[in-house]
Amino acid sequence: MPSLPPADDDTFQALLRRTRLAAIVRGPDPDAALRTVLTLAEEGVALVEVSLNTADAFGVIRRAAAEAGPGTVIGAGTVLTEDDVARAREAGAGWIVTPALTEAVAASVRAGLPVLAGALTPTEAVAARRAGADAVKLFPASLGGPAYLKALRDPFPETPFVPVGGVDLAGAEEYLAHGAVAVGVGSPLAGDAVRGGDLTALRARARRFVALCSGGAREEA
């Protein structure tokens, strides 16, 4: 059984706001993906998403949830269907990420799993929150960049946006400066580690991202 139970909504939101970083792991080698997740956990990354287009994704989630320790909550990403949600929860995922407003958003809410719902337009952002999403995954963020996030926050200052897609270290700093509650980072953080590459380099990247994101974290009330 996984050692880490699913986080409740308040815990997830507090963790997201405090750490301001969600790592995204996807790759063709499940063992390499697991090593990547565990290395990120060792370096203090508290939220790690395993994309379901990773080879043996549910197996990776199950093993990571059992081995990562209490300081890291493992999530499932690229979640599309109600069945995906059920399988992710059974594997030990503590939070769910969708690429769009799919049936998985409502299924996650029903299952009591915090959900980061993918949206791009103002209409989609409003719909995501009304559907019960804990935060809005602004995806693909690279289409509009930090300026687009800034524009969205003018009419929606209370909406917790998490830009995802093409976010590197410099981009993360800019998105956070423009009011992102957190950033989701994939290949600029994971690099070649998901294909069996250099874990030492992964550790160095993780430390830079953790330092950047946690350094400006808001104090919780």
Disulfide bonds with the S-S distance in Angstrom:
none
